[in-house]
Each structure stands twice: as C-alpha cells, then as structure tokens.
C-alpha cells in the first residue's frame, strides 16, 4: 500500500479508501479507527494526523462518496436527442455506478438519514445548477414536441431523478431480490413509468 501512495502525498486518500470499506461493512458505530489503520497499513496515530476525530474521517468519507456520485452522474454521457432519452441514460449510468461500487452504495444508504445535511445538499444543488441549462433546454424541446407536460418545473423534475436514483441505490445496497437479477435494466424499468407520468395530461 505504501508503494502505491508514496510517503505522504496520497496518504489521506489511502486512509479514506480503507475507511470507505470499514464504514460500508460496519456503519459508523461498528467501524473502529484501529481497524481502518490496520486495513490501510498504517498506524492509528498516522490517521489522527489527517483526521483528528473519527467523526471528521467519516465526514471525509461521506464527501468522497458524494463527490464520486456527482462526478459520475454525467460522465461518459452520449448526446441525448430528448429529455426522456437523457433521463433514462442518466439513470442507467447511475445504476451501473452503484453496481460497480457496492461499498460506496452502502455508504450512501448508511448516511441516508443525513441526506439533508449541508454538504449533501450543496453537492446535489451544485450539480443541478451546473446542468440546469441543459435540463431546461431538453424539457422545453419536450414541451414543444408535446412529449412533456408544459406545467412541469425543471428543478422539481431534476430532484425526482436524483431521488429515484437514491431509491435504486438503497435497493441495490440491500441486494433486493427483484433488482439484482435485473442489473442496469432495473433503471429503465423504474424510470420509464416515471417519465410517462410527465407526459401532457389529456
């Protein structure tokens, strides 16, 4: 491990990666700093040089997970011709991330009760603000095409997508009997009825 990270430059990341696995497996109360230090191949004292308390280490882990989630949200996204295509591709991308990063998924679930904390809210709001123009543009196109209800609020719809993803992650983290066999297809199966509900009212 030391060879991978070098003497100090990435030691902090080394600790965070070990802590992600520990907190994912045992939650905050069950994981110990000693256990994390052993997994990282360093001393407990070395951890406290970077994180004075276990709580601060936990916050760093949580922020790392949420930042990875936000970064992944729009990574490797192909161009979308309409809002529904964008939303489904986005959800499938999310589902793939959750399946490929089970430890991070469990961290999200383990901290779901803190979902209204400032750090989480700011991360998600920054994401929505960054992509607001694209979301609004695609929604306007959908409204003009007659595929979306003209009374929809883009911000509200964006949050619906985020919360739908969190629901999928929750099911994945607990290895739901329906979701696991479906894999990435579970995202499409869940999002399509939601998108259908956004169509103009007859």
C-alpha contacts under 8 A as a table, 3 or more apart, distances in Angstrom:
res1	aa1	res2	aa2	distance
1	X	4	X	5.19
1	X	5	X	6.49
1	X	14	X	7.98
1	X	40	X	7.15
1	X	41	X	6.72
2	X	5	X	5.30
2	X	6	X	5.56
2	X	7	X	6.65
2	X	41	X	7.64
3	X	6	X	5.43
3	X	7	X	7.95
5	X	8	X	7.41
5	X	9	X	6.96
5	X	10	X	5.16
5	X	11	X	6.19
5	X	14	X	6.92
6	X	9	X	6.26
6	X	10	X	6.66
6	X	11	X	7.38
7	X	10	X	7.80
7	X	11	X	7.13
8	X	11	X	5.08
8	X	12	X	7.86
9	X	12	X	7.70
10	X	13	X	5.28
10	X	14	X	6.30
11	X	14	X	4.88
11	X	15	X	6.31
12	X	15	X	5.23
12	X	16	X	6.33
12	X	50	X	6.56
13	X	16	X	4.96
13	X	17	X	6.11
14	X	17	X	5.33
14	X	18	X	6.42
14	X	40	X	6.36
15	X	18	X	5.24
15	X	19	X	6.08
15	X	36	X	7.30
15	X	37	X	7.32
15	X	40	X	5.91
15	X	47	X	6.94
16	X	19	X	4.92
16	X	20	X	6.07
16	X	57	X	7.40
16	X	60	X	7.15
16	X	61	X	5.77
16	X	64	X	7.98
17	X	20	X	5.17
17	X	21	X	6.76
17	X	61	X	7.92
18	X	21	X	5.50
18	X	22	X	6.45
18	X	36	X	5.74
18	X	37	X	7.75
18	X	39	X	5.87
18	X	40	X	5.46
19	X	22	X	4.94
19	X	23	X	5.90
19	X	36	X	5.57
19	X	57	X	7.76
19	X	58	X	7.69
19	X	61	X	6.86
20	X	23	X	5.37
20	X	24	X	5.88
20	X	61	X	6.09
20	X	103	X	6.66
20	X	104	X	7.02
20	X	107	X	7.25
21	X	24	X	5.14
21	X	25	X	6.13
21	X	103	X	5.99
22	X	25	X	5.26
22	X	26	X	6.05
22	X	27	X	7.38
22	X	31	X	5.61
22	X	32	X	7.96
22	X	35	X	7.62
22	X	36	X	6.43
23	X	26	X	5.25
23	X	27	X	4.44
23	X	28	X	5.51
23	X	30	X	7.63
23	X	31	X	5.73
23	X	58	X	7.90
23	X	107	X	6.84
24	X	27	X	5.71
24	X	103	X	5.36
24	X	104	X	7.15
24	X	106	X	5.24
24	X	107	X	5.20
24	X	110	X	7.45
25	X	31	X	7.86
25	X	103	X	7.69
25	X	106	X	7.89
26	X	29	X	7.23
26	X	30	X	4.73
26	X	31	X	5.33
27	X	30	X	5.55
27	X	31	X	6.24
27	X	107	X	7.83
27	X	110	X	6.46
28	X	31	X	5.70
28	X	58	X	7.29
29	X	32	X	7.69
31	X	35	X	6.92
31	X	36	X	7.53
32	X	35	X	5.18
32	X	36	X	6.38
33	X	36	X	5.01
33	X	37	X	6.06
33	X	44	X	6.57
33	X	47	X	7.86
33	X	54	X	6.72
34	X	37	X	5.06
34	X	38	X	6.19
34	X	43	X	7.85
34	X	44	X	5.69
35	X	38	X	5.16
35	X	39	X	6.23
36	X	39	X	5.09
36	X	40	X	6.14
37	X	40	X	5.08
37	X	41	X	6.07
37	X	42	X	5.24
37	X	43	X	5.51
37	X	44	X	5.27
37	X	47	X	6.79
38	X	41	X	5.02
38	X	42	X	6.16
38	X	43	X	7.05
38	X	44	X	7.94
39	X	42	X	7.83
42	X	46	X	6.51
42	X	47	X	7.71
43	X	46	X	5.18
43	X	47	X	6.84
44	X	47	X	5.27
44	X	48	X	6.67
45	X	48	X	5.18
45	X	49	X	6.60
46	X	49	X	5.27
46	X	50	X	7.18
47	X	50	X	5.54
47	X	51	X	5.97
47	X	52	X	7.77
48	X	51	X	4.74
48	X	52	X	4.64
48	X	53	X	6.76
49	X	52	X	6.44
51	X	54	X	7.02
51	X	56	X	5.80
51	X	57	X	5.47
52	X	56	X	6.87
52	X	57	X	7.96
53	X	56	X	5.30
53	X	57	X	6.55
54	X	57	X	5.06
54	X	58	X	6.20
55	X	58	X	4.97
55	X	59	X	6.23
56	X	59	X	5.07
56	X	60	X	6.24
57	X	60	X	5.04
57	X	61	X	6.25
58	X	61	X	5.03
58	X	62	X	6.14
59	X	62	X	4.99
59	X	63	X	6.10
60	X	63	X	5.16
60	X	64	X	6.10
61	X	64	X	5.03
61	X	65	X	6.23
62	X	65	X	5.17
62	X	66	X	6.20
62	X	107	X	7.06
62	X	108	X	7.67
62	X	111	X	7.75
63	X	66	X	5.11
63	X	67	X	5.88
63	X	119	X	7.22
63	X	120	X	7.68
64	X	67	X	5.14
64	X	68	X	6.13
65	X	68	X	5.13
65	X	69	X	6.17
65	X	104	X	5.89
65	X	107	X	7.33
65	X	108	X	7.38
66	X	69	X	4.89
66	X	70	X	6.11
66	X	108	X	7.73
66	X	120	X	6.99
66	X	123	X	7.24
67	X	70	X	5.08
67	X	71	X	6.01
67	X	123	X	7.17
68	X	71	X	5.08
68	X	72	X	5.98
69	X	72	X	5.15
69	X	73	X	6.09
70	X	73	X	5.10
70	X	74	X	7.69
70	X	123	X	7.21
70	X	124	X	7.11
70	X	127	X	6.63
71	X	74	X	6.61
71	X	75	X	6.62
72	X	75	X	4.96
72	X	93	X	7.86
72	X	94	X	7.38
72	X	97	X	7.32
73	X	90	X	6.82
73	X	93	X	7.09
73	X	94	X	6.34
74	X	77	X	5.70
74	X	90	X	7.06
77	X	89	X	7.49
77	X	90	X	7.46
77	X	93	X	8.00
79	X	86	X	7.91
80	X	83	X	7.28
80	X	85	X	5.84
80	X	86	X	5.17
81	X	85	X	6.70
81	X	86	X	7.53
82	X	85	X	5.48
82	X	86	X	6.35
82	X	138	X	5.75
82	X	139	X	7.74
82	X	141	X	7.07
82	X	142	X	6.45
83	X	86	X	5.03
83	X	87	X	6.06
83	X	135	X	7.36
83	X	138	X	5.00
83	X	139	X	5.75
83	X	141	X	7.84
83	X	142	X	6.36
84	X	87	X	5.12
84	X	88	X	6.17
84	X	195	X	6.46
85	X	88	X	5.33
85	X	89	X	6.09
86	X	89	X	5.24
86	X	90	X	5.96
87	X	90	X	5.03
87	X	91	X	6.18
87	X	161	X	7.45
87	X	191	X	7.81
88	X	91	X	5.12
88	X	92	X	6.16
88	X	187	X	7.37
88	X	188	X	6.02
88	X	191	X	6.34
88	X	192	X	7.27
89	X	92	X	5.12
89	X	93	X	6.07
90	X	93	X	5.08
90	X	94	X	6.24
91	X	94	X	4.97
91	X	95	X	6.16
91	X	161	X	7.60
91	X	165	X	6.54
91	X	187	X	5.63
91	X	188	X	7.24
91	X	191	X	7.31
92	X	95	X	4.99
92	X	96	X	6.17
92	X	184	X	5.70
92	X	185	X	7.23
92	X	187	X	5.22
92	X	188	X	6.60
93	X	96	X	5.19
93	X	97	X	6.32
94	X	97	X	5.07
94	X	98	X	6.29
94	X	165	X	6.75
95	X	98	X	5.08
95	X	99	X	6.20
95	X	165	X	7.45
95	X	168	X	7.12
95	X	169	X	7.32
95	X	183	X	7.67
95	X	184	X	5.54
95	X	186	X	7.89
95	X	187	X	6.23
96	X	99	X	5.17
96	X	100	X	6.08
96	X	183	X	7.83
96	X	184	X	5.81
97	X	100	X	5.18
97	X	101	X	5.97
98	X	101	X	5.18
98	X	102	X	5.96
98	X	104	X	7.40
98	X	105	X	5.60
98	X	169	X	6.16
98	X	172	X	7.24
99	X	102	X	5.84
99	X	172	X	7.16
99	X	183	X	7.57
101	X	104	X	5.47
101	X	105	X	6.34
102	X	105	X	4.91
102	X	106	X	6.24
102	X	173	X	6.65
103	X	106	X	5.19
103	X	107	X	6.35
104	X	107	X	4.99
104	X	108	X	6.32
105	X	108	X	5.17
105	X	109	X	6.38
105	X	169	X	5.95
105	X	170	X	7.49
105	X	172	X	7.58
105	X	173	X	5.81
106	X	109	X	5.00
106	X	110	X	5.90
106	X	170	X	7.79
106	X	173	X	5.33
107	X	110	X	4.94
107	X	111	X	6.15
108	X	111	X	5.31
108	X	112	X	5.95
108	X	169	X	7.78
109	X	112	X	4.99
109	X	169	X	7.32
109	X	170	X	5.74
109	X	173	X	7.11
110	X	113	X	7.54
111	X	114	X	5.32
111	X	115	X	6.74
112	X	115	X	5.01
113	X	116	X	7.70
114	X	117	X	5.45
115	X	120	X	6.13
115	X	121	X	7.33
116	X	120	X	6.64
116	X	121	X	6.11
117	X	120	X	5.58
117	X	121	X	6.17
118	X	121	X	5.16
118	X	122	X	5.93
119	X	122	X	5.23
119	X	123	X	6.16
120	X	123	X	5.20
120	X	124	X	6.27
121	X	124	X	5.33
121	X	125	X	5.92
122	X	125	X	5.08
122	X	126	X	5.90
123	X	126	X	5.24
123	X	127	X	6.33
124	X	127	X	5.02
124	X	128	X	6.23
125	X	128	X	5.05
125	X	129	X	5.97
126	X	129	X	5.07
126	X	130	X	6.01
127	X	130	X	5.13
127	X	131	X	6.37
128	X	131	X	5.28
128	X	132	X	5.51
128	X	155	X	7.68
128	X	158	X	7.03
129	X	132	X	4.95
129	X	133	X	7.90
130	X	133	X	7.53
131	X	134	X	5.37
131	X	135	X	6.19
132	X	135	X	5.06
132	X	136	X	5.90
132	X	154	X	7.83
132	X	155	X	7.73
133	X	136	X	5.17
133	X	137	X	5.93
134	X	137	X	5.08
134	X	138	X	6.15
135	X	138	X	5.30
135	X	139	X	6.07
135	X	154	X	6.85
135	X	158	X	7.80
136	X	139	X	5.04
136	X	140	X	6.07
136	X	154	X	5.92
137	X	140	X	5.18
137	X	141	X	6.30
138	X	141	X	5.04
138	X	142	X	6.17
139	X	142	X	4.88
139	X	143	X	6.12
139	X	148	X	7.05
139	X	154	X	7.17
140	X	143	X	4.98
140	X	144	X	6.14
141	X	144	X	5.07
141	X	145	X	6.09
142	X	145	X	5.01
142	X	146	X	6.08
142	X	147	X	5.15
142	X	148	X	5.15
143	X	146	X	4.99
143	X	147	X	5.91
143	X	148	X	4.70
143	X	149	X	6.16
143	X	150	X	5.41
144	X	147	X	7.73
145	X	148	X	7.72
146	X	149	X	7.42
146	X	199	X	7.71
146	X	200	X	6.90
147	X	198	X	7.98
147	X	199	X	5.33
147	X	200	X	6.57
148	X	152	X	7.68
148	X	198	X	5.56
148	X	199	X	4.33
148	X	200	X	5.43
149	X	152	X	5.72
149	X	198	X	5.81
149	X	199	X	5.05
149	X	200	X	3.92
149	X	201	X	6.74
150	X	200	X	7.00
152	X	156	X	7.78
152	X	157	X	7.35
152	X	198	X	7.56
153	X	156	X	5.27
153	X	157	X	6.25
154	X	157	X	5.08
154	X	158	X	6.09
155	X	158	X	5.05
155	X	159	X	6.33
156	X	159	X	5.21
156	X	160	X	6.25
157	X	160	X	4.94
157	X	161	X	6.41
158	X	161	X	5.21
158	X	162	X	6.46
159	X	162	X	4.97
159	X	163	X	6.08
160	X	163	X	5.22
160	X	164	X	6.01
161	X	164	X	5.08
161	X	165	X	6.27
162	X	165	X	5.17
162	X	166	X	6.40
163	X	166	X	4.94
163	X	167	X	6.21
164	X	167	X	5.06
164	X	168	X	6.38
164	X	191	X	7.80
165	X	168	X	5.01
165	X	169	X	6.21
166	X	169	X	4.98
166	X	170	X	6.15
167	X	170	X	5.10
167	X	171	X	6.39
168	X	171	X	5.16
168	X	172	X	6.14
168	X	187	X	7.40
169	X	172	X	4.95
169	X	173	X	5.95
170	X	173	X	5.20
170	X	174	X	6.38
171	X	174	X	5.36
171	X	175	X	6.14
171	X	176	X	5.19
171	X	179	X	6.82
172	X	175	X	4.85
172	X	176	X	6.01
172	X	179	X	6.66
172	X	180	X	6.65
173	X	176	X	7.77
175	X	179	X	7.29
175	X	180	X	6.10
176	X	179	X	5.36
176	X	180	X	6.08
177	X	180	X	6.01
177	X	181	X	7.26
178	X	181	X	6.37
178	X	182	X	6.93
179	X	182	X	5.23
179	X	183	X	6.40
179	X	186	X	5.97
180	X	183	X	5.40
182	X	185	X	5.39
182	X	186	X	5.20
183	X	186	X	5.78
184	X	187	X	5.73
184	X	188	X	7.52
185	X	188	X	5.30
185	X	189	X	6.28
186	X	189	X	5.03
186	X	190	X	6.15
187	X	190	X	5.30
187	X	191	X	5.98
188	X	191	X	5.17
188	X	192	X	5.83
189	X	192	X	5.92
189	X	193	X	7.48
190	X	193	X	6.36
190	X	194	X	7.03
191	X	194	X	5.07
191	X	195	X	6.12
192	X	195	X	5.06
192	X	196	X	6.09
193	X	196	X	4.93
193	X	197	X	6.34
194	X	197	X	5.18
194	X	198	X	6.88
195	X	198	X	5.21
195	X	199	X	7.14
196	X	199	X	5.55
